[in-house]
């Protein structure tokens, strides 16, 4: 099989941010014995700030740098990991970062993300709705690059075309045995869309996207991204791996009260995983694990090998070295907002 990540990097400008390939390991004791559970540790993709957004940002910031742009503007919820990743990695590579944030439930983790963003020098604008945040795109001129929410544009999705190619390479070289099912959080849809395009095998893999955000997140939004990235790749003459594309299933039942809110099922999954040394969060990855464990208990995964994508950063949010920059940036931020 051709090296899909290398093929993409030869055709599109990228800015190296992550430590790839990310580690895979088998985890025993969480799923029933008749389910073989493997973890792909995207949480370890960077010691600055990891998670699934890093692959997207390599292409998004790479394109901005190739254009000579030094300022980027994006948006998300107040606890959006995409905004935090953009602020921290953007600052580390000399970009000015600005973000419009719409409300989501505040907790200690969200406040820590906001403090890290401010300390990195990001300019944050608090708005009332996601639609108000999107309106900030009108501020983009030639000297500003607009980054879609979650990094999930066709360009950002290339990061998870590369990620899917990395999974296939790990299977081909024996680091990961062939898998039957892949579970991943479905938020801004770029990660699942990239995997839906790239995870092709002689026998189709089932790809389960577990919704962590309300409508329009779902199959339509994912398919729209797949079509967009397919056009981009066709123009660049990047061919899909041989084999059948994944069979996509969107799981709706574990969203709970809504975006940013934990559920009883996700909290239980977080507790169970932590007892085995796997750190999840109740907003994103905990909901994915709750869906996986529910399917396992129902017998849906009996005799199958399952890959779970641990997509949230577990890097410590260190403020040292960036606080002074935040203090001299001239911006004022109320972290209680």
WODAGI-V172801 format. One record per helix or strand of 2 or more residues. SS is the DSSP state (a for helix, b for strand). FROM is the first residue (numbers start at 0). LEN is the number of residues. If there is no record, write none. Layout:
BEGIN
ss={SS & SS}
from={FROM & FROM}
len={LEN & LEN}
END
This chain:
BEGIN
ss={a & b & b & a & a & b & a & b & a & b & a & b & a & a & b & a & b & a & b & a & a & b & a}
from={3 & 23 & 35 & 41 & 52 & 70 & 80 & 95 & 107 & 122 & 129 & 143 & 148 & 153 & 180 & 189 & 205 & 218 & 246 & 263 & 284 & 304 & 322}
len={8 & 3 & 6 & 3 & 15 & 7 & 12 & 7 & 12 & 4 & 10 & 3 & 3 & 19 & 6 & 9 & 6 & 17 & 5 & 11 & 13 & 6 & 5}
END
